[in-house]
Amino acid sequence: MHRRTLITTGLAAAGLSACATNRPPNDPNYPVPSDRNAQAYSFEELTAAGSRELGIAAEAVGGAIERIFADQGDRPTAYIAGEEGAGAAAVGLRYGRGALHMKDLSASQEVFWQGISIGWDIGGNASRVFTLVYGLYHPDMIYRRYPGVEGTAYVVAGLGVNYQQADGIVLAPVRTGVGLRLGANVGTMAYSRQRNLLPF
């Protein structure tokens, strides 16, 4: 009887240990140092991918990526390639759809985003977007709300960059598109598994 109790206790402890090792992606303590092992993308890889996805010369997108690298002081663990539409008249809305790429993923993962902003901002644009993602070690952790500050000036075939950050994850969208969008705004962007009409 005593031996059976010891075996049962040992199995229970092993089960708890396994659960601790395989934390769900929505664990509030994510990430911990042992999770920080996602492969990062090099400048050359991102420049080639950005040029392909945005449809512009490598020199142009390379300049934007070089600036982001300098600002962040590190290499991103993921990127999102997609398209979006946005418009504003004091209050702005933005909706997009793309694919999340990580070296550790066997296939890309679909992601949607929607956001609202308030500020001195007027106009509209349709953009192709190439977003560098820092601090992402599990693909499901991309799905959250990111506050951001944006100051952009769009002209035909223009290109702009802004930053969004939440819980140690930093997004740096590089946008190129058609239309006119002038101004500065403060807002949030929510990333989700499916399209949401409400931008909250």
Contact map, one row per residue, 1 for C-alpha under 8 A:
11111000000000000000000000000000000000000000000000000000000000000000000000000000000000000000000000000000000000000000000000000000000000000000000000000000000000000000000000000000000000000000000000000000
11111100000000000000000000000000000000000000000000000000000000000000000000000000000000000000000000000000000000000000000000000000000000000000000000000000000000000000000000000000000000000000000000000000
11111110000000000000000000000000000000000000000000000000000000000000000000000000000000000000000000000000000000000000000000000000000000000000000000000000000000000000000000000000000000000000000000000000
11111111000000000000000000000000000000000000000000000000000000000000000000000000000000000000000000000000000000000000000000000000000000000000000000000000000000000000000000000000000000000000000000000000
11111111100000000000000000000000000000000000000000000000000000000000000000000000000000000000000000000000000000000000000000000000000000000000000000000000000000000000000000000000000000000000000000000000
01111111110000000000000000000000000000000000000000000000000000000000000000000000000000000000000000000000000000000000000000000000000000000000000000000000000000000000000000000000000000000000000000000000
00111111111000000000000000000000000000000000000000000000000000000000000000000000000000000000000000000000000000000000000000000000000000000000000000000000000000000000000000000000000000000000000000000000
00011111111100000000000000000000000000000000000000000000000000000000000000000000000000000000000000000000000000000000000000000000000000000000000000000000000000000000000000000000000000000000000000000000
00001111111110000000000000000000000000000000000000000000000000000000000000000000000000000000000000000000000000000000000000000000000000000000000000000000000000000000000000000000000000000000000000000000
00000111111111000000000000000000000000000000000000000000000000000000000000000000000000000000000000000000000000000000000000000000000000000000000000000000000000000000000000000000000000000000000000000000
00000011111111100000000000000000000000000000000000000000000000000000000000000000000000000000000000000000000000000000000000000000000000000000000000000000000000000000000000000000000000000000000000000000
00000001111111110000000000000000000000000000000000000000000000000000000000000000000000000000000000000000000000000000000000000000000000000000000000000000000000000000000000000000000000000000000000000000
00000000111111111000000000000000000000000000000000000000000000000000000000000000000000000000000000000000000000000000000000000000000000000000000000000000000000000000000000000000000000000000000000000000
00000000011111111100000000000000000000000000000000000000000000000000000000000000000000000000000000000000000000000000000000000000000000000000000000000000000000000000000000000000000000000000000000000000
00000000001111111110000000000000000000000000000000000000000000000000000000000000000000000000000000000000000000000000000000000000000000000000000000000000000000000000000000000000000000000000000000000000
00000000000111111111000000000000000000000000000000000000000000000000000000000000000000000000000000000000000000000000000000000000000000000000000000000000000000000000000000000000000000000000000000000000
00000000000011111111100000000000000000000000000000000000000000000000000000000000000000000000000000000000000000000000000000000000000000000000000000000000000000000000000000000000000000000000000000000000
00000000000001111111110000000000000000000000000000000000000000000000000000000000000000000000000000000000000000000000000000000000000000000000000000000000000000000000000000000000000000000000000000000000
00000000000000111111111000000000000000000000000000000000000000000000000000000000000000000000000000000000000000000000000000000000000000000000000000000000000000000000000000000000000000000000000000000000
00000000000000011111111000000000000000000000000000000000000000000000000000000000000000000000000000000000000000000000000000000000000000000000000000000000000000000000000000000000000000000000000000000000
00000000000000001111111000000000000000000000000000000000000000000000000000000000000000000000000000000000000000000000000000000000000000000000000000000000000000000000000000000000000000000000000000000000
00000000000000000111111100000000000000000000000000000000000000000000000000000000000000000000000000000000000000000000000000000000000000000000000000000000000000000000000000000000000000000000000000000000
00000000000000000011111110100000000000000000000000000000000000000000000000000000000000000000000000000000000000000000000000000000000000000000000000000000000000000000000000000000000000000000000000000000
00000000000000000000011111100000000000000000000000000000000000000000000000000000000000000000000000000000000000000000000000000000000000000000000000000000000000000000000000000000000000000000000000000000
00000000000000000000001111100100000000000000000000000000000000000000000000000000000000000000000000000000000000000000000000000000000000000101100000000000000000000000000000000000000000000000000000000000
00000000000000000000000111110100000000000000000000000000000000000000000000000000000000000000000000000000000000000000000000000000000000000001100000000000000000000000000000000000000000000000000000000000
00000000000000000000001111111100000000000000000000000000000000000000000000000000000000000000000000000000000000000000000000000000000000000000000000000000000000000000000000000000000000000000000000000000
00000000000000000000000001111100000000000000000000000000000000000000000000000000000000000000000000000000000000000000000000000000000000000000000000000000000000000000000000000000000000000000000000000000
00000000000000000000000000111111000000000000000000000000000000000000000000000000000000000000000000000000000000000000000000000000000000000000000000000000000000000000000000000000000000000000000000000000
00000000000000000000000011111111001000000000000000000000000000000000000000000000000000000000000000000000000000000000000000000000000000000000000000000000000000000000000000000000000000000000000000000000
00000000000000000000000000001111111100000000000000000000000000000000000000000000000000000000000000000000000000000000000000000000000000001000000000000000000000000000000000000000000000000000000000000000
00000000000000000000000000001111111100000000000000000000000000000000000000000000000000000000000000000000000000000000000000000000000000000000000000000000000000000000000000000000000000000000000000000000
00000000000000000000000000000011111100000000000000000000000000000000000000000000000000000000000000000000000000000000000000000000000000000000000000000000000000000000000000000000000000000000000000000000
00000000000000000000000000000011111110000000000000000000000000000000000000000000000000000000000000000000000000000000000000000000000000000000000000000000000000000000000000000000000000000000000000000000
00000000000000000000000000000111111111000000000000000000000000000000000000000000000000000000000000000000000000000000000000000000000000001000000000000000000000000000000000000000000000000000000000000000
00000000000000000000000000000011111111000000000000000000000000000000000000000000000000000000000000000000000000000000000000000000000000001000000000000000000000000000000000000000000000000000000000000000
00000000000000000000000000000000011111100000000000000000000000000000000000000000000000000000000000000000000000000000000000000000000000001000000000000000000000000000000000000000000000000000000000000000
00000000000000000000000000000000001111110000000000000000000000000000000000001000000000000000000000000011000000000000000000000000000000011000000000000000000000000000000000000000000000000000000000000000
00000000000000000000000000000000000011111000000000000000000000000000000000001000000000000000000000000111000000000000000000000000000000000000000000000000000000000000000000000000000000000000000000000000
00000000000000000000000000000000000001111100000000000000000000000000000000111100000000000000000000000010000000000000000000000000000000000000000000000000000000000000000000000000000000000000000000000000
00000000000000000000000000000000000000111110110000000000000000000000000000111100000000000000000000000010000000000000000000000000000000000000000000000000000000000000000000000000000000000000000000000000
00000000000000000000000000000000000000011111110000000000000000000000000000100000000000000000000000000000000000000000000000000000000000000000000000000000000000000000000000000000000000000000000000000000
00000000000000000000000000000000000000001111111000000000000001001100000000100000000000000000000000000000000000000000000000000000000000000000000000000000000000000000000000000000000000000000000000000000
00000000000000000000000000000000000000000111111100000000000000000000000000000000000000000000000000000000000000000000000000000000000000000000000000000000000000000000000000000000000000000000000000000000
00000000000000000000000000000000000000001111111110000000000000000000000000000000000000000000000000000000000000000000000000000000000000000000000000000000000000000000000000000000000000000000000000000000
00000000000000000000000000000000000000001111111111000000000000001000000000000000000000000000000000000000000000000000000000000000000000000000000000000000000000000000000000000000000000000000000000000000
00000000000000000000000000000000000000000011111111100000010011001000000000000000000000000000000000000000000000000000000000000000000000000000000000000000000000000000000000000000000000000000000000000000
00000000000000000000000000000000000000000001111111110000010000000000000000000000000000000000000000000000000000000000000000000000000000000000000000000000000000000000000000000000000000000000000000000000
00000000000000000000000000000000000000000000111111111000000000000000000000000000000000000000000000000000000000000000000000000000000000000000000000000000000000000000000000000000000000000000000000000000
00000000000000000000000000000000000000000000011111111110010010000000000000000000000000000000000000000000000000000000000000000000010000000000000000000000000000000000000000000000000000000000000000000000
00000000000000000000000000000000000000000000001111111111110010000000000000000000000000000000000000000000000000000000000000000000000000000000000000000000000000000000000000000000000000000000000000000000
00000000000000000000000000000000000000000000000111111111000000000000000000000000000000000000000000000000000000000000000000000000000000000000000000000000000000000000000000000000000000000000000000000000
00000000000000000000000000000000000000000000000011111110000000000000000000000000110000000000000000000000000000000000000000000001110000000000000000000000000000000000000000000000000000000000000000000000
00000000000000000000000000000000000000000000000001111111000000000000000000000000000000000000000000000000000000000000000000000001110000000000000000000000000000000000000000000001000000000000000000000000
00000000000000000000000000000000000000000000000001111111100000000000000000000000000000000000000000000000000000000000000000000000000000000000000000000000000000000000000000000000000000000000000000000000
00000000000000000000000000000000000000000000000000110111110110000000000000000000000000000000000000000000000000000000000000000000000000000000000000000000000000000000000000000000000000000000000000000000
00000000000000000000000000000000000000000000000000100011111110000000000000000000000000000000000000000000000000000000000000000000000000000000000000000000000000000000000000000000000000000000000000000000
00000000000000000000000000000000000000000000001101100001111111000000000000000000000000000000000000000000000000000000000000000000000000000000000000000000000000000000000000000000000000000000000000000000
00000000000000000000000000000000000000000000000000000000111111100000000000000000000000000000000000000000000000000000000000000000000000000000000000000000000000000000000000000000000000000000000000000000
00000000000000000000000000000000000000000000000000000001111111110000000000000000000000000000000000000000000000000000000000000000000000000000000000000000000000000000000000000000000000000000000000000000
00000000000000000000000000000000000000000000001001100001111111111000000000000000000000000000000000000000000000000000000000000000000000000000000000000000000000000000000000000000000000000000000000000000
00000000000000000000000000000000000000000010001000000000011111111100000000000000000000000000000000000000000000000000000000000000000000000000000000000000000000000000000000000000000000000000000000000000
00000000000000000000000000000000000000000000000000000000001111111110000000000000000000000000000000000000000000000000000000000000000000000000000000000000000000000000000000000000000000000000000000000000
00000000000000000000000000000000000000000000000000000000000111111111000000000000000000000000000000000000000000000000000000000000000000000000000000000000000000001000000000000100000000000000000000000000
00000000000000000000000000000000000000000010011000000000000011111111100000000000000000000000000000000000000000000000000000000000000000000000000000000000000000000000000000000000000000000000000000000000
00000000000000000000000000000000000000000010000000000000000001111111110000000000000000000000000000000000000000000000000000000000000000000000000000000000000000000000000000000000000000000000000000000000
00000000000000000000000000000000000000000000000000000000000000111111111000000000000000000000000000000000000000000000000000000000000000000000000000000000000000000000000000000000000000000000000000000000
00000000000000000000000000000000000000000000000000000000000000011111111100000000000000000000000000000000000000000000000000000000000000000000000000000000000000000000000000010000000000000000000000000000
00000000000000000000000000000000000000000000000000000000000000001111111111100000000000000000000000000000000000000000000000000000000000000000000000000000000000000000000000000000000000000000000000000000
00000000000000000000000000000000000000000000000000000000000000000111111111000000000000000000000000000000000000000000000000000000000000000000000000000000000000000000000000000000000000000000000000000000
00000000000000000000000000000000000000000000000000000000000000000011111110000000000000000000000000000000000000000000000000000000000000000000000000000000000000000000000000000000000000000000000000000000
00000000000000000000000000000000000000000000000000000000000000000001111111100000000000000000000000000000000000000000000000000000000000000000000000000000000000000000000000000000000000000000000000000000
00000000000000000000000000000000000000000000000000000000000000000000111111100000000000000000000000000000000000000000000000000000000000000000000000000000000000000000000000000000000000000000000000000000
00000000000000000000000000000000000000000000000000000000000000000000110111110000000000000000000000000000000000000000000000000000000000000000000000000000000000000000000000000000000000000000000000000000
00000000000000000000000000000000000000011110000000000000000000000000100111111000000000000000000000000000000000000000000000000000000001000000000000000000000000000000000000000000000000000000000000000000
00000000000000000000000000000000000000011000000000000000000000000000000001111110000000000000000000000000000000000000000000000000000111100000000000000000000000000000000000000000000000000000000000000000
00000000000000000000000000000000000001111000000000000000000000000000000000111110000000000000000000000110000000000000000000000000000011111000000000000000000000000000000000000000000000000000000000000000
00000000000000000000000000000000000000011000000000000000000000000000000000011111000000000000000000011110000000000000000000000000000111010000000000000000000000000000000000000000000000000000000000000000
00000000000000000000000000000000000000000000000000000000000000000000000000011111100000000000000000011100000000000000000000000000011110000000000000000000000000000000000000000000000000000000000000000000
00000000000000000000000000000000000000000000000000000000000000000000000000000111110000000000000001111000000000000000000000000000111110000000000000000000000000000000000000000000000000000000000000000000
00000000000000000000000000000000000000000000000000001000000000000000000000000011111000000000000001110000000000000000000000000001111000000000000000000000000000000000000000000000000000000000000000000000
00000000000000000000000000000000000000000000000000001000000000000000000000000001111100000000000111100000000000000000000000000001110000000000000000000000000000000000000000000000000000000000000000000000
00000000000000000000000000000000000000000000000000000000000000000000000000000000111110000000000111000000000000000000000000000111100000000000000000000000000000000000000000000000000000000000000000000000
00000000000000000000000000000000000000000000000000000000000000000000000000000000011111000000011110000000000000000000000000000111100000000000000000000000000000000000000000000000000000000000000000000000
00000000000000000000000000000000000000000000000000000000000000000000000000000000001111100000011100000000000000000000000000011110000000000000000000000000000000000000000000000000000000000000000000000000
00000000000000000000000000000000000000000000000000000000000000000000000000000000000111110001111000000000000000000000000000011100000000000000000000000000000000000000000000000000000000000000000000000000
00000000000000000000000000000000000000000000000000000000000000000000000000000000000011111001110000000000000000000000000001111000000000000000000000000000000000000000000000000000000010000000000000000000
00000000000000000000000000000000000000000000000000000000000000000000000000000000000001111111100000000000000000000000000011110000000000000000000000000000000000000000000000000000000000000000000000000000
00000000000000000000000000000000000000000000000000000000000000000000000000000000000000111111000000000000000000000000000011100000000000000000000000000000000000000000000000000000000000000000000000000000
00000000000000000000000000000000000000000000000000000000000000000000000000000000000000011111000000000000000000000000011111000000000000000000000000000000000000000000000000000000000000000000000000000000
00000000000000000000000000000000000000000000000000000000000000000000000000000000000000011111100000000000000000000001111010000000000000000000000000000000000000000000000000000000000000000000000000000000
00000000000000000000000000000000000000000000000000000000000000000000000000000000000001111111110000000000000000000001110010000000000000000000000000000000000000000000000000000000000000000000000000000000
00000000000000000000000000000000000000000000000000000000000000000000000000000000000001110011111000000000000000000111100000000000000000000000000000000000000000000000000000000000000000000000000000000010
00000000000000000000000000000000000000000000000000000000000000000000000000000000000111100001111100000000000000001111000000000000000000000000000000000000000000000000000000000000000000000000000000000010
00000000000000000000000000000000000000000000000000000000000000000000000000000000000111000000111110000000000000011110000000000000000000000000000000000000000000000000000000000000000000000000000000000010
00000000000000000000000000000000000000000000000000000000000000000000000000000000011110000000011111000000000000011100000000000000000000000000000000000000000000000000000000000000000000000000000000000000
00000000000000000000000000000000000000000000000000000000000000000000000000000000011100000000001111100000000001111000000000000000000000000000000000000000000000000000000000000000000000000000000000000000
00000000000000000000000000000000000000000000000000000000000000000000000000000001111000000000000111110000000001110000000000000000000000000000000000000000000000000000000000000000000000000000000000000000
00000000000000000000000000000000000000000000000000000000000000000000000000000001110000000000000011111000000111100000000000000000000000000000000000000000000000000000000000000000000000000000000000000000
00000000000000000000000000000000000000000000000000000000000000000000000000000111100000000000000001111100000111100000000000000000000000000010000000000000000000000000000000000000000000000000000000000000
00000000000000000000000000000000000000000000000000000000000000000000000000000111000000000000000000111110101110000000000000000000000000000000000000000000000000000000000000000000000000000000000000000000
00000000000000000000000000000000000000100000000000000000000000000000000000001110000000000000000000011111100100000000000000000000000000000010000000000000000000000000000000000000000000000000000000000000
00000000000000000000000000000000000001111000000000000000000000000000000000001100000000000000000000001111110000000000000000000000000000000000000000000000000000000000000000000000000000000000000000000000
00000000000000000000000000000000000001100000000000000000000000000000000000000000000000000000000000000111110000000000000000000000000000000000000000000000000000000000000000000000000000000000000000000000
00000000000000000000000000000000000000000000000000000000000000000000000000000000000000000000000000001111111100000000000000000000000000000000000000000000000000000000000000000000000000000000000000000000
00000000000000000000000000000000000000000000000000000000000000000000000000000000000000000000000000000011111100000000000000000000000000000000000000000000000000000000000000000000000000000000000000000000
00000000000000000000000000000000000000000000000000000000000000000000000000000000000000000000000000001000111110000000000000000000000000000000000000000000000000000000000000000000000000000000000000000000
00000000000000000000000000000000000000000000000000000000000000000000000000000000000000000000000000111100111111000000000000000000000000000000000000000000000000000000000000000000000000000000000000000000
00000000000000000000000000000000000000000000000000000000000000000000000000000000000000000000000000111000001111100000000000000000000000000010000000000000000000000000000000000000000000000000000000000000
00000000000000000000000000000000000000000000000000000000000000000000000000000000000000000000000011110000000111110000000000000000000000000000000000000000000000000000000000000000000000000000000010000000
00000000000000000000000000000000000000000000000000000000000000000000000000000000000000000000000011110000000011111000000000000000000000000000000000000000000000000000000000000000000000000000001111000000
00000000000000000000000000000000000000000000000000000000000000000000000000000000000000000000001111000000000001111100000000000000000000000000000000000000000000000000000000000000000000000000001111100000
00000000000000000000000000000000000000000000000000000000000000000000000000000000000000000000011110000000000000111110000000000000000000000000000000000000000000000000000000000000000000000000111100100000
00000000000000000000000000000000000000000000000000000000000000000000000000000000000000000000111100000000000000011111000000000000000000000000000000000000000000000000000000000000000000000000111000011111
00000000000000000000000000000000000000000000000000000000000000000000000000000000000000000000111000000000000000001111100000000000000000000000000000000000000000000000000000000000000000000011110000000011
00000000000000000000000000000000000000000000000000000000000000000000000000000000000000000011110000000000000000000111110000000000000000000000000000000000000000000000000000000000000000000011100000000011
00000000000000000000000000000000000000000000000000000000000000000000000000000000000000000011100000000000000000000011111000000000000000000000000000000000000000000000000000000000000000001111000000000000
00000000000000000000000000000000000000000000000000000000000000000000000000000000000000000111000000000000000000000001111110000000000000000000000000000000000000000000000000000000000000001110000000000000
00000000000000000000000000000000000000000000000000000000000000000000000000000000000000000110000000000000000000000000111110000000000000000000000000000000000000000000000000000000000000111100000000000000
00000000000000000000000000000000000000000000000000000000000000000000000000000000000000000100000000000000000000000000011111000000000000000000000000000000000000000000000000000000000000111000000000000000
00000000000000000000000000000000000000000000000000000000000000000000000000000000000000011111000000000000000000000000011111100000000000000000000000000000000000000000000000000000000011111000000000000000
00000000000000000000000000000000000000000000000000000000000000000000000000000000000000111100000000000000000000000000000111110000000000000000000000000000000000000000000000000000000011100000000000000000
00000000000000000000000000000000000000000000000000000000000000000000000000000000000000111000000000000000000000000000000011111000000000000000000000000000000000000000000000000000001111000000000000000000
00000000000000000000000000000000000000000000000000000000000000000000000000000000000011110000000000000000000000000000000001111100000000000000000000000000000000000000000000000000001110000000000000000000
00000000000000000000000000000000000000000000000000000000000000000000000000000000000011100000000000000000000000000000000000111110000000000000000000000000010000000000000000000000111110000000000000000000
00000000000000000000000000000000000000000000000000000000000000000000000000000000001111000000000000000000000000000000000000011111000000000000000000000000000000000000000000000000111000000000000000000000
00000000000000000000000000000000000000000000000000000000000000000000000000000000001110000000000000000000000000000000000000001111100000000000000000000000000000000000000000000011110000000000000000000000
00000000000000000000000000000000000000000000000000001100000000000000000000000000111100000000000000000000000000000000000000000111110000000000000000000000000000000000000000000011100000000000000000000000
00000000000000000000000000000000000000000000000000001100000000000000000000000001111100000000000000000000000000000000000000000011111000000000000000000000000000000000000000001111000000000000000000000000
00000000000000000000000000000000000000000000000001001100000000000000000000000011110000000000000000000000000000000000000000000001111100000000000000000000000000000000000000001110000000000000000000000000
00000000000000000000000000000000000000000000000000000000000000000000000000000011100000000000000000000000000000000000000000000000111110000000000000000000000000000000000000111100000000000000000000000000
00000000000000000000000000000000000000000000000000000000000000000000000000010111000000000000000000000000000000000000000000000000011111000000000000000000000000000000000000111100000000000000000000000000
00000000000000000000000000000000000000000000000000000000000000000000000000011111000000000000000000000000000000000000000000000000001111110000000000000000000000000000000011110000000000000000000000000000
00000000000000000000000000000000000000000000000000000000000000000000000000111100000000000000000000000000000000000000000000000000000111110000000000000000000000000000000011100000000000000000000000000000
00000000000000000000000000000000000000000000000000000000000000000000000000011000000000000000000000000000000000000000000000000000000011111000000000000000000000000000000111000000000000000000000000000000
00000000000000000000000000000000000001000000000000000000000000000000000000001100000000000000000000000000000000000000000000000000000011111110110000000000000000000000000010000000000000000000000000000000
00000000000000000000000000000010001111000000000000000000000000000000000000001000000000000000000000000000000000000000000000000000000000111110100000000000000000000000000000000000000000000000000000000000
00000000000000000000000010000000000000000000000000000000000000000000000000000000000000000000000000000000000000000000000000000000000000011111110000000000000000000000000000000000000000000000000000000000
00000000000000000000000000000000000000000000000000000000000000000000000000000000000000000000000000010100000010000000000000000000000000011111110000000000000000000000000000000000000000000000000000000000
00000000000000000000000011000000000000000000000000000000000000000000000000000000000000000000000000000000000000000000000000000000000000000111111000000000000000000000000000000000000000000000000000000000
00000000000000000000000011000000000000000000000000000000000000000000000000000000000000000000000000000000000000000000000000000000000000011111111100000000000000000000000000000000000000000000000000000000
00000000000000000000000000000000000000000000000000000000000000000000000000000000000000000000000000000000000000000000000000000000000000010111111100000000000000000000000000000000000000000000001100000000
00000000000000000000000000000000000000000000000000000000000000000000000000000000000000000000000000000000000000000000000000000000000000000001111110000000000000000000000000000000000000000000011110000000
00000000000000000000000000000000000000000000000000000000000000000000000000000000000000000000000000000000000000000000000000000000000000000000111111000000000000000000000000000000000000000000011100000000
00000000000000000000000000000000000000000000000000000000000000000000000000000000000000000000000000000000000000000000000000000000000000000000001111100000000000000000010000000000000000000001111000000000
00000000000000000000000000000000000000000000000000000000000000000000000000000000000000000000000000000000000000000000000000000000000000000000000111110000000000000001110000000000000000000001110000000000
00000000000000000000000000000000000000000000000000000000000000000000000000000000000000000000000000000000000000000000000000000000000000000000000011111000000000000001110000000000000000000011100000000000
00000000000000000000000000000000000000000000000000000000000000000000000000000000000000000000000000000000000000000000000000000000000000000000000001111100000000000111100000000000000000000111100000000000
00000000000000000000000000000000000000000000000000000000000000000000000000000000000000000000000000000000000000000000000000000000000000000000000000111110000000000111000000000000000000011110000000000000
00000000000000000000000000000000000000000000000000000000000000000000000000000000000000000000000000000000000000000000000000000000000000000000000000011111000000000110000000000000000000011100000000000000
00000000000000000000000000000000000000000000000000000000000000000000000000000000000000000000000000000000000000000000000000000000000000000000000000001111100000000100000000000000000000111000000000000000
00000000000000000000000000000000000000000000000000000000000000000000000000000000000000000000000000000000000000000000000000000000000000000000000000000111110000011100000000000000000011110000000000000000
00000000000000000000000000000000000000000000000000000000000000000000000000000000000000000000000000000000000000000000000000000000000000000000000000000011111001010000000000000000000111100000000000000000
00000000000000000000000000000000000000000000000000000000000000000000000000000000000000000000000000000000000000000000000000001000000000000000000000000001111111110000000000000000111111000000000000000000
00000000000000000000000000000000000000000000000000000000000000000000000000000000000000000000000000000000000000000000000000000000000000000000000000000000111111000000000000000000011110000000000000000000
00000000000000000000000000000000000000000000000000000000000000000000000000000000000000000000000000000000000000000000000000000000000000000000000000000000011111000000000000000000111100000000000000000000
00000000000000000000000000000000000000000000000000000000000000000000000000000000000000000000000000000000000000000000000000000000000000000000000000000000011111100000000000000001110000000000000000000000
00000000000000000000000000000000000000000000000000000000000000000000000000000000000000000000000000000000000000000000000000000000000000000000000000000000111111110000000000000011110000000000000000000000
00000000000000000000000000000000000000000000000000000000000000000000000000000000000000000000000000000000000000000000000000000000000000000000000000000000010011111000000000000111100000000000000000000000
00000000000000000000000000000000000000000000000000000000000000000000000000000000000000000000000000000000000000000000000000000000000000000000000000000001110001111100000000000111000000000000000000000000
00000000000000000000000000000000000000000000000000000000000000010000000000000000000000000000000000000000000000000000000000000000000000000000000000000001000000111110000000011110000000000000000000000000
00000000000000000000000000000000000000000000000000000000000000000000000000000000000000000000000000000000000000000000000000000000000000000000000000011111000000011111000000011100000000000000000000000000
00000000000000000000000000000000000000000000000000000000000000000000000000000000000000000000000000000000000000000000000000000000000000000000000000011100000000001111100001111000000000000000000000000000
00000000000000000000000000000000000000000000000000000000000000000000000000000000000000000000000000000000000000000000000000000000000000000000000001111000000000000111110001110000000000000000100000000000
00000000000000000000000000000000000000000000000000000000000000000000000000000000000000000000000000000000000000000000000000000000000000000000000001110000000000000011111111100000000000000000000000000000
00000000000000000000000000000000000000000000000000000000000000000000000000000000000000000000000000000000000000000000000000000000000000000000000011100000000000000001111111000000000000000000000000000000
00000000000000000000000000000000000000000000000000000000000000000000000000000000000000000000000000000000000000000000000000000000000000000000000000000000000000000000111110000000000000000000000000000000
00000000000000000000000000000000000000000000000000000000000000000000000000000000000000000000000000000000000000000000000000000000000000100000000000000000000000000000111111000000000000000000000000000000
00000000000000000000000000000000000000000000000000000000000000000000000000000000000000000000000000000000000000000000000000000000000011110000000000000000000000000000111111100000000000000000000000000000
00000000000000000000000000000000000000000000000000000000000000000000000000000000000000000000000000000000000000000000000000000000000011100000000000000000000000000011110111110000000000000000000000000000
00000000000000000000000000000000000000000000000000000000000000000000000000000000000000000000000000000000000000000000000000000000001111000000000000000000000000000011100011111000000000000000000000000000
00000000000000000000000000000000000000000000000000000000000000000001000000000000000000000000000000000000000000000000000000000000001110000000000000000000000000001111000001111100000000000000000000000000
00000000000000000000000000000000000000000000000000000000000000000000000000000000000000000000000000000000000000000000000000000000111100000000000000000000000000001110000000111110000000000000000000000000
00000000000000000000000000000000000000000000000000000000000000010000000000000000000000000000000000000000000000000000000000000000111100000000000000000000000000111100000000011111000000000000000000000000
00000000000000000000000000000000000000000000000000000000000000000000000000000000000000000000000000000000000000000000000000000011110000000000000000000000000001111000000000001111100000000000000000000000
00000000000000000000000000000000000000000000000000000100000000000000000000000000000000000000000000000000000000000000000000000011100000000000000000000000000011110000000000000111110000000000000000000000
00000000000000000000000000000000000000000000000000000000000000000000000000000000000000000000000000000000000000000000000000001111000000000000000000000000010111100000000000000011111000000000000000000000
00000000000000000000000000000000000000000000000000000000000000000000000000000000000000000000000000000000000000000000000000001110000000000000000000000000011111000000000000000001111100000000000000000000
00000000000000000000000000000000000000000000000000000000000000000000000000000000000000000000000000000000000000000000000000111100000000000000000000000000011100000000000000000000111110000000000000000000
00000000000000000000000000000000000000000000000000000000000000000000000000000000000000000000000000000000000000000000000000111000000000000000000000000000111100000000000000000000011111000000000000000000
00000000000000000000000000000000000000000000000000000000000000000000000000000000000000100000000000000000000000000000000011111000000000000000000000000001111000000000000000000000001111100000000000000000
00000000000000000000000000000000000000000000000000000000000000000000000000000000000000000000000000000000000000000000000011100000000000000000000000000001110000000000000000000000000111110000000000000000
00000000000000000000000000000000000000000000000000000000000000000000000000000000000000000000000000000000000000000000001111000000000000000000000000000011100000000000000000000000000011111000000000000000
00000000000000000000000000000000000000000000000000000000000000000000000000000000000000000000000000000000000000000000001110000000000000000000000000001111000000000000000000000000000001111100000000000000
00000000000000000000000000000000000000000000000000000000000000000000000000000000000000000000000000000000000000000000111110000000000000000000000000001110000000000000000000000000000000111110000000000000
00000000000000000000000000000000000000000000000000000000000000000000000000000000000000000000000000000000000000000000111000000000000000000000000000011100000000000000000000000000000000011111000000000000
00000000000000000000000000000000000000000000000000000000000000000000000000000000000000000000000000000000000000000011110000000000000000000000000000111000000000000000000000000000000000001111100000000000
00000000000000000000000000000000000000000000000000000000000000000000000000000000000000000000000000000000000000000011100000000000000000000000000011110000000000000000000000000000000000000111110000000000
00000000000000000000000000000000000000000000000000000000000000000000000000000000000000000000000000000000000000001111000000000000000000000000000011110000000000000001000000000000000000000011111000000011
00000000000000000000000000000000000000000000000000000000000000000000000000000000000000000000000000000000000000001110000000000000000000000000001111000000000000000000000000000000000000000001111100000011
00000000000000000000000000000000000000000000000000000000000000000000000000000000000000000000000000000000000000111100000000000000000000000000011110000000000000000000000000000000000000000000111110000000
00000000000000000000000000000000000000000000000000000000000000000000000000000000000000000000000000000000000000111000000000000000000000000000011100000000000000000000000000000000000000000000011111110000
00000000000000000000000000000000000000000000000000000000000000000000000000000000000000000000000000000000000001110000000000000000000000000000001000000000000000000000000000000000000000000000001111100000
00000000000000000000000000000000000000000000000000000000000000000000000000000000000000000000000000000000000000110000000000000000000000000000000000000000000000000000000000000000000000000000000111110000
00000000000000000000000000000000000000000000000000000000000000000000000000000000000000000000000000000000000000011000000000000000000000000000000000000000000000000000000000000000000000000000000111111000
00000000000000000000000000000000000000000000000000000000000000000000000000000000000000000000000000000000000000000100000000000000000000000000000000000000000000000000000000000000000000000000000101111110
00000000000000000000000000000000000000000000000000000000000000000000000000000000000000000000000000000000000000000100000000000000000000000000000000000000000000000000000000000000000000000000000000111110
00000000000000000000000000000000000000000000000000000000000000000000000000000000000000000000000000000000000000000100000000000000000000000000000000000000000000000000000000000000000000000000000000011111
00000000000000000000000000000000000000000000000000000000000000000000000000000000000000000000111000000000000000000111000000000000000000000000000000000000000000000000000000000000000000000000110000011111
00000000000000000000000000000000000000000000000000000000000000000000000000000000000000000000000000000000000000000111000000000000000000000000000000000000000000000000000000000000000000000000110000000111
